[in-house]
Amino acid sequence: MKKIFVFFLLLAAGGLQAASLPVLELLPPDKTRGTAVMQALAERKSTREFSPEKLSLRDLSDLLWAANGVNRPDGKRTAPSALNRQDIEVYAAFEEGVYRYNAAGHMLLPVAAEDIRPVKDAPVVLLLVAKEDTAYAPIDAGIVAQNIYLFCSGVGLATVTRGSMDAEALAKALKLGKGQKVILNQPVGYFKQKPAQKKEEKSSAQ
Ligand SMILES: Cc1cc2nc3c(=O)[nH]c(=O)nc-3n(C[C@H](O)[C@H](O)[C@H](O)COP(=O)(O)O)c2cc1C
């Protein structure tokens, strides 16, 4: 079954509490997929409409690794960070609940069984959270955002990075500690209308 998460169905049916959300083990990243970097750059763009289809486990796993996963044996990440503080944590908000991405274990750890997505049309909204409210945090978050953009561009997913949100309400829902701050939110999904389809429609309309 490609399109995902049987356990989410169980959650929806059972109305389970946050504590009982399961840990989601992700697939090891497929480092061979996607277009060349130059093509990903050429096609990078913001998209604000999404198909309601859930992301496959393959796409979700690779998305999170590309965003800020561990890419070297010494624990360093796909995104650089000032002084290697690795200060940006990625949370993934689904209709069924919100999780924190554990980069070292490449897994999603449950945080709350509630729908806190700032964009309800997207199957997942990534929340880029600074561990400390420093001058570098927004810069480091911006780099993670661009990793997400380039992954999405390279594999044909839709995304937009967003500063618009109720950061305080999100911080409360995520149970963030003092100094932690949600900097950006980034919905990700399949295109509502695939770019290739658009091209076909254009040529048949001519
Ligand atoms: C820091 C930052 C904050 C942004 N906030 C929003 C936002 O709140 N809502 C939105 O729709 N787009 C937001 N954007 C996306 C920009 O509007 C978009 O990047 C810009 O219009 C250029 O379009 P492009 O990404 O397709 O090149 C943001 C972009 C950045 C870098």
The ligand as an SDF file (V2000), in Angstrom:
LIG
                    3D

 31 33  0  0  0  0  0  0  0  0999 V2000
   10.9050   34.2500    5.0130 C   0  0  0  0  0  0  0  0  0  0  0  0
    9.7710   34.0090    4.0410 C   0  0  0  0  0  0  0  0  0  0  0  0
    8.4650   34.1480    4.4870 C   0  0  0  0  0  0  0  0  0  0  0  0
    7.4000   33.8890    3.5980 C   0  0  0  0  0  0  0  0  0  0  0  0
    6.1310   33.9580    4.0790 N   0  0  0  0  0  0  0  0  0  0  0  0
    5.1000   33.6440    3.2450 C   0  0  0  0  0  0  0  0  0  0  0  0
    3.7610   33.6130    3.7490 C   0  0  0  0  0  0  0  0  0  0  0  0
    3.5190   33.8530    4.9100 O   0  0  0  0  0  0  0  0  0  0  0  0
    2.7660   33.2700    2.8920 N   0  0  0  0  0  0  0  0  0  0  0  0
    3.0290   32.9360    1.5770 C   0  0  0  0  0  0  0  0  0  0  0  0
    2.0730   32.6160    0.8580 O   0  0  0  0  0  0  0  0  0  0  0  0
    4.2790   32.9540    1.0760 N   0  0  0  0  0  0  0  0  0  0  0  0
    5.3270   33.2900    1.8790 C   0  0  0  0  0  0  0  0  0  0  0  0
    6.6120   33.2800    1.4030 N   0  0  0  0  0  0  0  0  0  0  0  0
    6.8680   32.8730    0.0100 C   0  0  0  0  0  0  0  0  0  0  0  0
    7.1480   34.0910   -0.8650 C   0  0  0  0  0  0  0  0  0  0  0  0
    5.9500   34.8340   -1.0520 O   0  0  0  0  0  0  0  0  0  0  0  0
    7.6990   33.6180   -2.2150 C   0  0  0  0  0  0  0  0  0  0  0  0
    8.9360   32.9760   -2.0090 O   0  0  0  0  0  0  0  0  0  0  0  0
    7.9050   34.8030   -3.1630 C   0  0  0  0  0  0  0  0  0  0  0  0
    6.6530   35.3470   -3.5640 O   0  0  0  0  0  0  0  0  0  0  0  0
    8.6640   34.4050   -4.4260 C   0  0  0  0  0  0  0  0  0  0  0  0
    7.9820   33.3450   -5.0970 O   0  0  0  0  0  0  0  0  0  0  0  0
    8.7530   31.9930   -5.4440 P   0  0  0  0  0  0  0  0  0  0  0  0
    9.0800   31.3090   -4.1380 O   0  0  0  0  0  0  0  0  0  0  0  0
    7.7780   31.1920   -6.2680 O   0  0  0  0  0  0  0  0  0  0  0  0
    9.9840   32.3610   -6.1830 O   0  0  0  0  0  0  0  0  0  0  0  0
    7.6740   33.5440    2.2460 C   0  0  0  0  0  0  0  0  0  0  0  0
    8.9960   33.4340    1.8140 C   0  0  0  0  0  0  0  0  0  0  0  0
   10.0340   33.6480    2.7090 C   0  0  0  0  0  0  0  0  0  0  0  0
   11.4570   33.4630    2.2000 C   0  0  0  0  0  0  0  0  0  0  0  0
  1  2  1  0
  2  3  1  0
  2 30  2  0
  3  4  2  0
  4  5  1  0
  4 28  1  0
  5  6  2  0
  6  7  1  0
  6 13  1  0
  7  8  2  0
  7  9  1  0
  9 10  1  0
 10 11  2  0
 10 12  1  0
 12 13  2  0
 13 14  1  0
 14 15  1  0
 14 28  1  0
 15 16  1  0
 16 17  1  0
 16 18  1  0
 18 19  1  0
 18 20  1  0
 20 21  1  0
 20 22  1  0
 22 23  1  0
 23 24  1  0
 24 25  2  0
 24 26  1  0
 24 27  1  0
 28 29  2  0
 29 30  1  0
 30 31  1  0
M  END
$$$$
